Amino acid sequence: MVYSHHTWMIGTLWFYALWRVVGWILVVTILGILVAWIVFGAAWLWNAYRSIKGFVDLNNNRAMPVQ
């Protein structure tokens, strides 16, 4: 069970990092600043959802679904 949670959180970290890099690339292009803020916001919401879901399932002794 703990292995599935570690895998879940590592996947969350790398996917969040990827979208943060995409957002910063958009910021550098100046035309994409508005789009970058949307990307940052969506990435933050997605990260918050995955983190909270992982902690709730860990607290309830449930394994995470296979990705």
C-alpha positions as CSV (number, residue, x, y, z in Angstrom):
1,M,0.0,0.0,0.0
2,V,2.7,2.5,0.9
3,Y,4.5,1.8,-2.4
4,S,1.4,2.8,-4.3
5,H,1.3,6.1,-2.4
6,H,5.0,6.8,-3.0
7,T,4.5,6.1,-6.7
8,W,1.4,8.4,-6.7
9,M,3.3,11.3,-5.1
10,I,6.4,10.9,-7.3
11,G,4.2,11.0,-10.3
12,T,2.4,14.1,-9.0
13,L,5.7,15.8,-8.4
14,W,7.1,15.2,-11.9
15,F,3.9,16.1,-13.7
16,Y,3.6,19.3,-11.7
17,A,7.2,20.2,-12.4
18,L,6.6,19.6,-16.1
19,W,3.7,22.0,-16.2
20,R,5.6,24.6,-14.1
21,V,8.4,24.5,-16.8
22,V,5.8,24.9,-19.6
23,G,4.4,27.9,-17.7
24,W,7.8,29.5,-17.3
25,I,8.5,29.0,-21.0
26,L,5.2,30.7,-21.8
27,V,6.2,33.6,-19.5
28,V,9.5,34.1,-21.3
29,T,7.6,34.4,-24.6
30,I,5.7,37.5,-23.3
31,L,2.7,36.7,-25.5
32,G,2.0,33.8,-23.3
33,I,1.9,35.5,-20.0
34,L,-1.9,35.3,-19.6
35,V,-1.8,31.7,-20.8
36,A,1.1,31.0,-18.4
37,W,-1.0,32.2,-15.4
38,I,-3.8,29.8,-16.5
39,V,-1.3,27.0,-16.8
40,F,0.2,27.8,-13.3
41,G,-3.3,27.9,-11.8
42,A,-4.4,24.7,-13.4
43,A,-1.2,22.9,-12.4
44,W,-1.6,24.1,-8.8
45,L,-5.2,22.9,-8.6
46,W,-4.2,19.6,-10.1
47,N,-1.3,19.2,-7.6
48,A,-3.5,20.1,-4.7
49,Y,-6.2,17.6,-5.7
50,R,-3.7,14.8,-6.1
51,S,-1.9,15.6,-2.8
52,I,-5.1,15.8,-0.8
53,K,-6.5,12.6,-2.4
54,G,-3.3,10.8,-1.6
55,F,-3.2,11.9,2.0
56,V,-6.9,11.1,2.5
57,D,-6.5,7.6,1.0
58,L,-3.4,7.0,3.1
59,N,-5.2,8.0,6.2
60,N,-8.0,5.6,5.3
61,N,-5.5,2.8,4.7
62,R,-6.4,2.5,1.0
63,A,-3.9,1.9,-1.8
64,M,-3.8,4.3,-4.7
65,P,-5.0,3.2,-8.1
66,V,-2.4,2.0,-10.6
67,Q,-1.4,4.7,-13.1
